[in-house]
């Protein structure tokens, strides 16, 4: 008996079905998710890219591709081209990268609020000094 077969409770040999590896991609073909049919109850919207036996296929999320789906910036590393998974070029990934918007610290925010209030107070004082004649 090979590793692709198993025995049922009665001792009969059962042929194990291969695991299907599926990906979900966006409109640009960037791969957003990878999984095995062993873990997907509904495969609508998924594309089968391979099938086989063993952990590479059964646990495709962490074992099928050479690296993680996303780089350290959160950009997709892989794309689907003519049914084949390809690693995206650095130029493709760089084009997708949007740097995060810097977040002000509480002190910086308070400084900005204080400056705006001082400016508003100065405008109000100037308006009152001009007076109504």
C-alpha positions, 0 to 999 in steps of 0.5 A: 500500500502506498502513501496515497491509499488508506484503509477503512474500518473494515480493512478495505483499501481506499484510494485517497483523492489528491488535494487541490491547490486553489488561489484567489486573485484580484482583477489584476491577477495578484494572488490574494489567498492560497488554500487547499480544497481540504479547508474550503467548503465553497470554492466559488471564486477560487482557481485550481492551480495544482493537485497532489499528495502531501503537506505541500498540497494539503496545507498549501497556505504555508507550504506550496509557495516559496515564500509568504503571499505578501512582502514586508510592506503588505504587497502581493508577491505572486500573480497568476498568469495563464493559470501558472503562479509567478513571482512578481518582479520588484518593479511590479511590487514597488508600483503597488506600494503606497507608503503609510500616511504618517500619524502625528503623535499626541504632542504634535497634534496638541501643538497644531491645535494650539497654533491654530487657536493662537492664529484664530485668536489673533484674527479675532483681536485684529478684527475687533481692533479695527472697530466699527466706526 
